[in-house]
Amino acid sequence: MPKTPARIKAQLPLRPAVFHILVVLAEGERHGYAIKQEVEKRTDGVVKMGPGTLYESIQRMLDKGLLEESAHRPEPEKDQAQRRYYRLSKFGRAVLEAEVTRLGVLVENARESLLGARTA
């Protein structure tokens, strides 16, 4: 496994809200409310983000360079002027990839422990 750069490693582990937001935005740009809806859909309602959690997380992610605000807008009849759209930055994608790798290692270690416990 390649060595994770210190700048990326400093972001890990991700807070659950940040992880879910990055996963949703990995598929493309969205506005805040659409992010919230998609997180709830993907987690079968287990993860719910109130406006405070959502927008505070987004602001921190913008400040850290994980997200960028997008100037791209949908057609006016499908948009609301006050909406802000967000997308992953290159750094945000790298951080998400590192976190997915980190979590994968944890899951694999846990799986091995469970299998070892069954055979013992």
Protein Blocks (a to p, Z undefined) as FASTA:
>chain_A
ZZddfklmmmpccdfklmmmmmmmmnoccdfklmmmmmmmmnnomaccdfklmmmmmmmm
mmnopaccdfbdcdfklccfklccddddfklmmmmmmmmmmmmmmmmmmmmmmmmmmmZZ
